[in-house]
Amino acid sequence: MDEDRTGQDSRPPRKQKRPRKVSPRYLENAALHYLKRYASTVSQLRRVLVRRVDRSVKEHGGDRAEALGWIDVLVQKLMRNGLINDDAYAGMKAQSLRASGRSSRVIAQKLRLKGVDVDLVQRKLALATAEVSDEAAARIWARKKRLGPFRRDPATRVENRQRDLAALARAGFPFGVAKKVIDGALD
């Protein structure tokens, strides 16, 4: 990094890139590029495209309502072609989060924040919970965070019991499950 003796960056500040003027073609290219990089829900993709439209309208002017209409048409096309599918996204995300030790509450919250329908969240959560129970997920989380029986120094386990229970509670696990995992033995 170019820094002078005062610790200041000597390069001139980078200019903010001007947003492009939106068109149906531009929005489609932006959506495809986004979907190549990230798994997404309909709601999340719509938010990304609306942000682009808003920046463009602010910079270049234009009809925001017309651009939002283009987004609706584009989203329908992408759904018909199977490029965005909330059902598949919710299933993949719920399985992934559960396998990494996340609680049902956390999974439901993350999916709802991404704009997944509440009924779909409940169905996918039930499937993920059938594969990995709440207790198994709590054990995975405790192992990752070195809580309870997974502490490096077993001698500190008793004095840190309350802290470990609180950590599992913050991770969204019910008290009974947290108590069972923290007071349990290594498998």
Summary of the structure (lengths in Angstrom):
residues: 187
radius of gyration: 23.4
end to end distance: 49.3
largest distance: 67.2
contacts: 520
relative contact order: 0.09
helix: 67%
strand: 1%
